[in-house]
């Protein structure tokens, strides 16, 4: 797995002890993740991994289903993190990012791709992705990155969701 660096300085962590604390410290609450992946086997693996890591996970089969999930989130609560494949039928992960921006929704997004190159990384970060992960992604690595992004997002917002 290759993790592309986070380009926004507000997400940069210099202190490795702080990074370790953010990733490993137990959460006082369950973090909510919305996940969109068009490969059903990979989606099931990611969902199972994230649930085992302590996340509440809602999944979608493609970008259109993700857009609908965001329009009417379960319990009326948006996720702490969104994880999406870049290339999906009907609506891409980049398209969903654009919709988030248009609607003014501030939810950190991790994109996953099997077709990463410099142009895609630039387009994804310009559209608002916090991290771009290259497939294949080890499930444990995905869980670690999701936890890090969720914890950084909560700290950036200054409060945790009740």
N, C-alpha and C positions, 0 to 999 in steps of 0.2 A: 504494500500500500504506500502511496506517496501522498503526503498531506501538504497541500499548498499553503504557504504562509498567509496569516491573516494580515491584510493590508491596512486596516483601520487602527491607528495608534491607540485608540481607546481599548482595544482588545489585546494589545501587546503585553506580554508578561516577561519581565526581565528576571525576576527573582524565582529561581527554581524551587525554593522552599514553598513559596506562595502557590506555584503551579501544582506541586505535590499536594498541598492542602486543598486546593480547589477540586482536584480530581478525586482524591481519596477520602475526604472528610464525609461522614455520613450526613445525608440531607435530613432536615427536620420535617420535610414534607415530600410528597411524591411529585416529581416533575412530570409534566404532560408533554408527550411527543406526538406529532402528526407525521406519518411516514407515507410517502408515495413511491411505489416501485412497481413497474409493469411486469416484471418477472415474478410469477407467483411463488416459486420455490425460494427465491432470494428474499422476497417480501416476508414470507413465513419465517425464514431464518432470522432476519433482522428484527421482526416483531418479537419472536421468542427470546432472542438475546437481550433486547431492551427491557422486556418484562422481567426477565431473570435478574437484570441489573437494577431493578427497582423502579422503572419508569411505568407510567400509565401511557399506553400506546393506542392510538387510533390510526388505522391504515386505510390507504386508498390505492386502487389498482392503476391509476394514471393521474395525469395533471388535472383533467376535468373533474374527476372525483375529488381531488384535493381542493380545488377551487370551491366545489359545493360543500365540502366539509368545513372549510374556512368561513363560508357564508352562513352556515348554521352549525356552529360547533356544539358537541355534546355538552349539556349542562350550561351552555352559554359562555363557556370559558375557552379562550384561545390557548394554544399550546405555549410552552416555554421554549420549545425548539421545533423547527420543521426540518425533516430530512427528506430529500427528493432526488430521484434519478433525474439526470438532465434530459436524456432522450426517452420520451414516452409518446405513445399514440395520442392523437387529438390535441393535447395541450402539453407543452414541454415544461420542465422545471424553470427555465428562464422566463417563460410566459407567466407562470404562477408568481415568480418574483416581481415581474412588472405589475401584476394585479395587486400584490401586497403594497407596493409603492403607491399605486394609484389610489388605493383605499386608505393609505396612511397607517397601515398596520405595522407596528414595530415588533416583529418576531424574528429572532435570529434564524437563519437558514443555512443548512449544510447541504451542499449538492454532492451527488455521487455520480461518477461517470466512467464508462469504459472507453471513452474516446477523448481523453484529456490531451490538450496541447496548449501552447502559450495563448493562442487566440481565444480559446474557450475560457481559460482561467481569467483572462482580462475581461471578457464579456461578462462572466459570472460575477466577479467582484464588483464590476461597474454597476451591475444590476442589483447588487446588495447582498450577495452571498458572503457569509462570514468565513466559510472554509469550503474548499473543493477537495473531495477525496477521490482518488483513482481506484477503480475496480481492478483486481479483486480486493475487497476490504475484509480484513479479518473481523469477525463479529465482536471480539473483545476490544479491538481498537476502535470500532464504531461506538461502542458503549462508552469508552473513555472520552472520546472526542465530544459525544453528545453531552456527557456530564460536565465536561469543561465548559462548553459553550453555554449550557443552561446556567451553570454557576456564575460565569462571567456576565451573562445577560441579566441575572438577578442583581448582581452587584452594580452593574451599570445603571439599572433602573432605580437603584437605591432602596428597593423594598422587595420582599418576597410575596408571591401570591398567597393569600390565606388558604 
